Amino acid sequence: MGPFAAAGVVVLFVGFVLVSKLGLGDTLAPMDLAAIRFAVAGVLMAPVLFKHRLMCLRLGQACLLAGSGGLGFALFAYWGMSLAPANHGSALIHGTLPLTTALVAGLVAGVRPTRLEAWSLGAVSLGVVAFMATSLFRFGGGQLTGDLLLLTASLAWSAYGVLLRRWGPQPWATSALTAVISAAAFLPLYGLLGGGHLSETPLQEVLRQAVLQGVFIGVGSILVYSTSVAINGASATALVASAVPALTAAGAWLLLDERPAIGEAVGLAMVTAGVALGAISQAKPHAGAD
């Protein structure tokens, strides 16, 4: 079950970036994508929440999970991808998960990386610098702002994974909590702000995003990621998800005609090198695993 959950994480994360960029390239804004995602996922998962309630979690813990893996991740990711290319989205969200997970695990659980893991995190950090330098020198502050938002999304998702592993609720219950609480918090605010651009968007595009963002991403990615964390651990899942940047870059080249610049190619190579080192370190038993 563990390998299947890990493979599902990769497929859904690649799909998340490419589908989001396609939607943002049309008439939809980041807030619109978030509204579609949370509305569909919230309705679908409401019966599950009614059955499981909060499980063993306190209300504050449930809100932290929803705020990190739901609202925080989605809003920062959509906003960042509206300003930066798809290969930045995948590298700076999913490629940095080992780095941001290590930071969160160190703060929350006192976990310290081994020497080999430190080399891995250093390589990922150099990759981040290469992507951000490309943004700064080629496109200026707008794309650099997008990069920072994408890094914040990675940090939010890592917090979700570490807290999930620490508190240990069932994946279905966690998915329901995240979806319903996010919908309840965000949709009234979205309505007060005027409903965005949904009324100007073709129905076919809204329905496509409803299925892909709401069902496969809003419900499926949370469930599959929660299952992978429960079986494989947050750090191992983060390392598996770091295969996403290369696959997304290839998909963006084919679907969006986004060809990476030299700095982006260097950044992708450094992130991949960091992933390889991290995989080796995970294969070696050591103290302080999550």
C-alpha positions as CSV (number, residue, x, y, z in Angstrom):
1,M,0.0,0.0,0.0
2,G,2.9,2.4,0.8
3,P,4.4,2.4,-2.7
4,F,1.0,2.9,-4.3
5,A,0.3,5.9,-2.0
6,A,3.7,7.4,-2.8
7,A,3.2,7.0,-6.5
8,G,-0.3,8.6,-6.2
9,V,1.3,11.6,-4.5
10,V,3.6,12.1,-7.5
11,V,0.9,11.8,-10.0
12,L,-1.5,14.2,-8.2
13,F,1.2,16.7,-7.4
14,V,2.3,16.9,-11.1
15,G,-1.3,17.2,-12.1
16,F,-1.9,19.9,-9.5
17,V,0.7,22.3,-11.0
18,L,-0.1,21.7,-14.6
19,V,-3.9,21.9,-14.2
20,S,-3.6,25.0,-12.0
21,K,-1.4,26.8,-14.6
22,L,-3.8,25.9,-17.4
23,G,-6.7,27.4,-15.3
24,L,-4.8,30.5,-14.3
25,G,-3.8,31.0,-17.9
26,D,-7.5,31.5,-18.9
27,T,-10.0,33.7,-17.1
28,L,-9.6,32.3,-13.6
29,A,-7.8,34.1,-10.7
30,P,-6.1,32.4,-7.7
31,M,-9.1,33.1,-5.5
32,D,-11.4,31.5,-8.1
33,L,-9.4,28.2,-8.1
34,A,-9.4,28.2,-4.3
35,A,-13.2,28.7,-4.3
36,I,-13.8,25.8,-6.7
37,R,-11.5,23.5,-4.9
38,F,-12.9,24.2,-1.4
39,A,-16.6,24.2,-2.5
40,V,-16.4,20.8,-4.2
41,A,-14.1,19.2,-1.7
42,G,-16.1,20.6,1.2
43,V,-19.4,19.2,-0.1
44,L,-18.0,15.8,-0.9
45,M,-16.2,15.4,2.5
46,A,-19.0,16.8,4.7
47,P,-20.6,13.4,5.2
48,V,-17.2,11.9,6.2
49,L,-16.7,14.7,8.8
50,F,-20.2,14.1,10.1
51,K,-19.3,10.4,10.7
52,H,-15.8,10.8,12.1
53,R,-16.2,14.3,13.7
54,L,-12.8,15.5,15.2
55,M,-11.6,12.0,16.1
56,C,-9.0,12.4,18.8
57,L,-8.1,16.0,17.8
58,R,-8.9,19.2,19.6
59,L,-10.6,21.9,17.6
60,G,-7.4,24.0,17.6
61,Q,-5.4,21.0,16.1
62,A,-8.1,20.5,13.4
63,C,-7.9,24.2,12.5
64,L,-4.1,24.0,12.3
65,L,-4.3,21.1,9.9
66,A,-6.9,22.8,7.8
67,G,-4.9,26.1,7.8
68,S,-1.7,24.4,6.7
69,G,-2.8,21.6,4.4
70,G,-5.9,23.4,3.1
71,L,-6.2,27.2,3.1
72,G,-2.5,28.1,3.6
73,F,-1.1,25.7,1.0
74,A,-3.8,26.3,-1.7
75,L,-3.9,30.1,-1.5
76,F,-0.1,30.6,-1.4
77,A,0.4,28.0,-4.2
78,Y,-2.3,29.5,-6.6
79,W,-1.1,33.0,-6.0
80,G,2.5,32.0,-6.5
81,M,1.7,30.1,-9.7
82,S,-0.1,33.1,-11.1
83,L,3.2,35.0,-11.0
84,A,5.8,32.3,-11.8
85,P,6.2,29.5,-14.4
86,A,5.1,25.9,-13.8
87,N,8.7,24.7,-13.4
88,H,9.1,27.1,-10.6
89,G,5.8,25.9,-9.1
90,S,6.9,22.3,-8.9
91,A,10.5,23.0,-7.9
92,L,9.7,25.5,-5.2
93,I,6.7,23.7,-3.8
94,H,7.4,20.0,-4.1
95,G,11.2,20.1,-4.8
96,T,11.8,21.9,-1.5
97,L,9.6,19.6,0.6
98,P,12.7,17.9,2.1
99,L,14.1,21.2,3.1
100,T,10.9,22.7,4.5
101,T,9.9,19.4,6.2
102,A,13.3,19.3,7.9
103,L,12.8,22.9,9.1
104,V,9.3,22.2,10.5
105,A,10.4,18.8,12.0
106,G,13.3,20.5,13.7
107,L,11.0,23.2,15.2
108,V,8.1,20.9,16.1
109,A,9.7,17.6,17.1
110,G,13.4,18.5,17.6
111,V,14.5,16.3,14.7
112,R,18.0,17.0,13.5
113,P,19.3,16.0,10.1
114,T,22.2,13.6,9.7
115,R,25.3,14.7,7.8
116,L,24.2,13.1,4.6
117,E,20.7,14.7,5.0
118,A,22.4,18.1,5.6
119,W,24.2,17.7,2.2
120,S,20.9,16.9,0.6
121,L,19.3,19.9,2.1
122,G,22.2,22.1,1.0
123,A,21.8,20.9,-2.6
124,V,18.1,21.7,-2.5
125,S,18.9,25.1,-1.1
126,L,21.3,25.9,-3.9
127,G,18.6,24.9,-6.4
128,V,16.2,27.3,-4.7
129,V,18.8,30.1,-5.0
130,A,19.3,29.3,-8.8
131,F,15.5,29.6,-9.4
132,M,15.2,32.8,-7.5
133,A,18.2,34.3,-9.1
134,T,16.7,33.6,-12.5
135,S,13.5,35.3,-11.5
136,L,15.3,38.3,-10.2
137,F,17.6,38.9,-13.1
138,R,15.3,37.9,-16.0
139,F,11.8,39.1,-14.8
140,G,12.3,41.4,-11.8
141,G,10.3,41.5,-8.6
142,G,7.0,40.1,-9.8
143,Q,8.2,36.6,-10.5
144,L,10.5,36.7,-7.4
145,T,7.4,37.5,-5.3
146,G,5.8,34.4,-6.9
147,D,8.8,32.3,-5.9
148,L,8.5,33.4,-2.3
149,L,4.8,32.6,-2.2
150,L,5.6,29.1,-3.6
151,L,8.2,28.5,-0.9
152,T,5.6,29.6,1.7
153,A,3.2,27.0,0.2
154,S,5.8,24.4,0.6
155,L,6.3,25.4,4.2
156,A,2.6,25.2,4.8
157,W,2.4,21.7,3.3
158,S,5.3,20.5,5.3
159,A,3.7,21.7,8.5
160,Y,0.6,19.7,7.6
161,G,2.7,16.6,7.0
162,V,4.7,16.8,10.2
163,L,1.6,17.7,12.3
164,L,-0.3,14.8,10.7
165,R,2.5,12.4,11.6
166,R,2.7,13.7,15.1
167,W,-1.0,13.6,15.9
168,G,-1.8,10.5,13.9
169,P,-5.5,10.9,12.8
170,Q,-7.0,8.6,10.1
171,P,-6.5,9.8,6.5
172,W,-10.2,10.0,5.7
173,A,-10.9,12.0,8.8
174,T,-8.0,14.4,8.1
175,S,-9.1,14.9,4.5
176,A,-12.7,15.7,5.7
177,L,-11.5,18.1,8.4
178,T,-9.2,19.9,6.0
179,A,-11.7,20.2,3.2
180,V,-14.8,21.2,5.3
181,I,-13.0,23.7,7.6
182,S,-11.3,25.3,4.7
183,A,-14.6,25.7,2.8
184,A,-16.3,27.1,5.9
185,A,-13.6,29.6,6.4
186,F,-12.9,30.7,2.8
187,L,-16.2,30.6,0.9
188,P,-18.1,33.3,2.9
189,L,-15.1,35.6,2.5
190,Y,-15.0,34.9,-1.2
191,G,-18.7,35.7,-1.5
192,L,-18.2,39.0,0.4
193,L,-15.5,40.0,-2.0
194,G,-17.8,39.6,-5.0
195,G,-17.3,36.1,-6.3
196,G,-14.2,36.7,-8.4
197,H,-14.3,35.9,-12.2
198,L,-16.4,32.7,-12.1
199,S,-19.4,34.4,-13.8
200,E,-17.1,35.4,-16.7
201,T,-15.6,31.9,-17.1
202,P,-17.0,29.4,-19.6
203,L,-19.0,26.6,-17.9
204,Q,-16.7,23.9,-19.5
205,E,-13.6,25.4,-17.8
206,V,-15.4,25.7,-14.4
207,L,-16.6,22.1,-14.6
208,R,-13.1,20.9,-15.6
209,Q,-11.5,22.7,-12.7
210,A,-14.3,21.4,-10.4
211,V,-13.5,17.8,-11.2
212,L,-9.7,18.2,-11.2
213,Q,-9.2,20.7,-8.4
214,G,-12.2,19.7,-6.2
215,V,-12.2,16.0,-6.6
216,F,-8.8,14.8,-7.6
217,I,-6.7,17.6,-5.9
218,G,-9.0,18.9,-3.1
219,V,-10.0,15.4,-1.9
220,G,-7.6,13.0,-3.6
221,S,-4.3,14.7,-3.0
222,I,-5.1,15.2,0.7
223,L,-6.2,11.6,1.2
224,V,-3.3,10.1,-0.7
225,Y,-0.8,12.3,0.9
226,S,-2.3,11.6,4.4
227,T,-2.1,7.9,3.7
228,S,1.5,8.1,2.5
229,V,2.5,10.1,5.6
230,A,0.7,7.6,7.8
231,I,2.5,4.6,6.2
232,N,5.8,6.0,4.9
233,G,6.4,9.0,7.2
234,A,6.5,12.7,6.4
235,S,10.2,12.9,5.4
236,A,10.0,9.8,3.1
237,T,6.8,11.2,1.5
238,A,8.5,14.5,1.0
239,L,11.4,12.9,-0.7
240,V,9.2,10.9,-3.1
241,A,7.3,14.0,-3.9
242,S,10.5,15.7,-4.9
243,A,10.5,13.7,-8.1
244,V,7.7,16.0,-9.2
245,P,9.8,18.9,-10.5
246,A,11.5,17.0,-13.3
247,L,8.2,15.5,-14.4
248,T,6.3,18.8,-14.2
249,A,9.0,20.6,-16.2
250,A,8.7,18.0,-19.0
251,G,4.9,18.4,-18.9
252,A,5.1,22.2,-18.9
253,W,7.4,22.1,-21.9
254,L,4.9,19.9,-23.8
255,L,1.6,21.5,-22.7
256,L,2.5,25.1,-21.9
257,D,5.6,25.6,-24.1
258,E,7.6,26.7,-21.0
259,R,11.3,26.0,-21.8
260,P,13.6,26.3,-18.8
261,A,16.3,28.9,-18.8
262,I,19.9,28.0,-17.9
263,G,19.5,29.0,-14.3
264,E,16.3,27.1,-14.0
265,A,17.9,24.0,-15.5
266,V,20.8,24.3,-13.0
267,G,18.2,24.7,-10.2
268,L,16.4,21.6,-11.3
269,A,19.6,19.7,-11.4
270,M,20.5,20.8,-7.9
271,V,17.1,19.9,-6.5
272,T,17.3,16.5,-8.2
273,A,20.8,15.9,-6.7
274,G,19.4,16.8,-3.3
275,V,16.6,14.3,-3.7
276,A,19.1,11.6,-4.6
277,L,21.2,12.3,-1.5
278,G,18.1,12.4,0.6
279,A,16.9,9.0,-0.7
280,I,20.3,7.5,0.2
281,S,20.1,9.0,3.7
282,Q,16.6,7.6,4.1
283,A,17.8,4.2,3.2
284,K,20.3,4.2,6.1
285,P,18.8,3.7,9.6
286,H,19.5,6.5,12.0
287,A,18.1,8.0,15.1
288,G,15.6,10.9,15.0
289,A,13.4,9.6,12.2
290,D,9.9,11.2,12.2
